[in-house]
Amino acid sequence: MAGEYTIATKLVADAVKEAKDTHSMCPETMANALLGQVLSQMSKNKTRADVESYINFELDNLGGEFMIATRGC
């Protein structure tokens, strides 16, 4: 797994755990907040069509074993 995916996985797990452990927060709301922030970041460098294409790709491959890391930086 590429370093970026390792870091992202840990960040999400930590944030969701924090939401679970904090009485005033909800894990689902945390997931929504994380997604919103990620989409905002992605939209700075990609068109809406590119973001939608990437989201569709990820949705089509949920639970898949293969994670492709491309270096489009």
C-alpha positions in Angstrom: 0.0 0.0 0.0 1.4 3.4 -0.9 2.4 5.7 1.9 -0.4 8.1 1.2 -3.0 5.4 1.6 -1.4 4.2 4.8 -1.6 7.7 6.3 -5.1 8.3 5.1 -6.3 5.0 6.5 -4.8 5.9 9.9 -6.2 9.4 9.9 -9.7 8.2 9.1 -9.6 5.4 11.7 -8.3 7.9 14.4 -11.0 10.4 13.5 -13.8 7.8 13.6 -12.5 6.4 16.9 -12.4 9.9 18.4 -16.0 10.4 17.3 -17.1 7.1 18.8 -15.3 7.9 22.1 -16.7 11.4 22.4 -20.3 11.6 23.6 -21.1 14.7 21.6 -19.9 13.3 18.2 -21.2 10.8 15.8 -19.0 8.5 13.6 -21.3 8.9 10.6 -21.1 12.7 10.9 -17.4 12.4 11.2 -17.2 10.3 8.0 -19.3 13.0 6.2 -17.1 15.7 7.5 -14.0 13.9 6.3 -15.4 13.3 2.9 -16.5 16.9 2.6 -13.0 18.1 3.4 -11.4 15.6 1.0 -13.7 16.6 -1.8 -12.9 20.3 -1.1 -9.2 19.5 -1.3 -9.6 17.4 -4.5 -11.6 20.2 -6.2 -8.7 22.6 -5.9 -6.8 20.6 -8.6 -9.4 18.6 -10.4 -12.5 19.4 -12.4 -15.9 18.3 -11.1 -15.9 15.6 -13.8 -12.5 14.3 -12.7 -13.7 14.1 -9.0 -16.9 12.4 -10.0 -14.9 9.9 -12.1 -12.6 9.1 -9.2 -15.5 8.7 -6.8 -17.3 6.4 -9.2 -14.1 4.3 -9.6 -13.8 4.0 -5.8 -17.5 3.1 -5.4 -17.2 0.5 -8.1 -14.2 -1.0 -6.3 -15.4 -0.9 -2.7 -14.2 -4.1 -0.9 -11.8 -4.9 -3.8 -8.4 -6.2 -3.0 -6.4 -4.0 -5.4 -5.6 -0.4 -4.7 -3.9 1.5 -7.5 -1.8 4.4 -6.5 -1.1 6.8 -9.3 1.4 9.6 -9.0 -0.4 12.5 -10.5 1.1 15.1 -8.2 
